[in-house]
Amino acid sequence: MTTADSRTAEHTGTFVRWVLVTMCVAGFAAAMVSVILAPLLLIRLSAPGDDYSRASDIGQAYGAASAVIATLTLAVVMAGLAVQHRQLRNERVRSMLGSTEELVKIAMDEPVYRQCWGARVAPEGLDEDLFYYCNRILKAWKQGWDLREMSETQTRRFLANFFDSEVPRRFWELHGDWHETVKARSRREQFLAIVNEEYLRATKGGPPSRARETREPPARTSSKSRRQNTVEHDYLNGRRVVP
């Protein structure tokens, strides 16, 4: 999750809470005003010598109406609290995911921190960056699925191409839950079930079309060479730095 996305979600949550609180206060205020003014209105409309049995009937009808209004107000308040609780929980989840994403980014930028996560996420001889990247690809697709920006057909097409490569297959073999039965009740569970289905379909279809590719490690310059290059650079600039 980017900083812009986090700010947008925070502003949206604040606006929703403000609207809910306003609705609850307005409903409660309307109920209280009706409860206070209705008896005064009945007294003002009743002239001396009127049949008070009729006023009593009106009062009983008013009592029933006020009870209905109070019940509706309470329902609005409870619904607002429920929505606010869900919104707060979603913000906490987004905050946690954002923190985790930042930690993963640090580990990708500075490989020395990966040992702090524990054992290697990739087997020996396989660059861990590839597994980190596979994980981020799946997370991006999952977010699109959660936001209903990706249909099931599109998701399956992406995953079929994803698992047609050796590295993603190896990643899900080690870190996926393809060997377990996922009950697709929530949307998150539906996405995981689709991932597992496409992984199993790919493995049954034979070896992937793209084998694992190795990359040459970047050339490292020794400290002596760096020092020599610095001295040569300083001489070219017309000055000499004393070592």
C-alpha positions, -999 to +999 in steps of 0.1 A: +000+000+000+014+034-010+014+065+011-012+081-012-035+051-008-032+052+030-040+089+031-070+083+008-083+055+029-078+075+061-097+105+046-125+082+035-128+066+069-129+100+086-156+112+062-177+081+068-174+084+106-184+121+104-215+113+083-226+085+107-221+106+138-241+135+122-269+111+113-270+096+148-270+130+165-297+144+141-319+114+146-316+116+184-322+153+184-353+149+162-367+122+186-360+143+217-377+174+201-408+153+192-410+139+227-408+173+243-430+193+219-458+168+213-474+172+248-471+210+246-488+209+212-516+187+225-522+211+255-523+241+233-547+226+208-571+214+236-595+241+246-612+243+281-643+220+283-631+197+256-636+160+258-605+148+276-612+112+266-604+123+231-572+139+243-563+107+261-567+087+230-544+111+212-519+109+240-519+071+238-514+072+200-486+097+206-470+074+231-470+046+206-455+068+179-429+081+202-419+045+211-415+038+174-394+069+169-372+060+198-367+025+185-358+037+151-333+062+166-317+034+186-315+013+155-298+041+136-273+045+164-266+008+166-261+006+128-238+036+129-217+020+157-215-013+138-203+004+106-178+026+125-164-005+142-160-023+109-143+009+094-120+011+124-110-026+120-104-021+082-081+008+090-062-013+115-057-040+090-046-016+063-021-001+088-007-035+096-004-045+060+013-012+052+039-018+080+046-053+068+050-040+032+075-015+044+095-042+063+096-063+031+107-034+010+136-028+035+146-064+032+145-062-006+166-031-007+191-042+020+195-080+019+214-080+051+181-076+070+166-107+056+183-129+082+162-111+108+131-128+094+145-162+102+152-190+077+156-183+040+124-180+021+140-195-010+161-227-013+199-225-015+210-214-049+177-195-056+178-157-052+154-147-024+145-115-044+125-137-068+103-151-040+098-116-025+088-104-059+064-133-064+048-125-031+043-089-040+027-099-074+001-120-056-006-093-031-012-068-059-036-092-076-053-099-043-059-062-037-074-059-071-097-089-063-107-075-030-116-042-047-136-061-074-114-046-100-104-080-113-129-106-124-125-143-119-118-149-156-091-122-156-076-135-123-074-171-136-057-159-168-031-140-149-024-169-126-022-194-155+005-173-170+021-168-136+025-205-129+038-211-164+072-201-149+094-222-127+101-197-100+064-189-092+057-226-091+085-232-067+074-203-046+038-215-042+050-251-037+069-240-006+047-212+007+012-218-006-015-239+010-024-258-021-023-291-002-052-280+021-088-276+013-098-240+014-135-232+022-143-203-001-166-184+022-150-150+022-137-131-008-101-136+005-107-174+007-121-174-028-089-158-041-067-184-024-089-212-037-085-198-072-047-196-068-046-232-056-067-244-085-046-227-111-014-239-094-026-275-094-038-272-130-004-259-141+015-287-123-007-313-139-002-298-173+036-305-173+068-285-168+066-247-172+075-231-204+100-208-187+128-223-167+146-205-139+170-180-152+202-170-133+217-136-132+253-126-129+261-110-096+272-073-099+309-067-102+324-056-069+352-031-069+379-037-042+386-009-017+421-005-033+406+000-068+381+024-054+408+044-037+429+044-069+399+056-089+393+084-064+430+096-066+429+095-104+396+114-104+411+140-080+442+144-102+420+150-132+402+178-113+435+195-107+438+186-070+453+158-049+437+144-018+462+133+008+453+097+017 
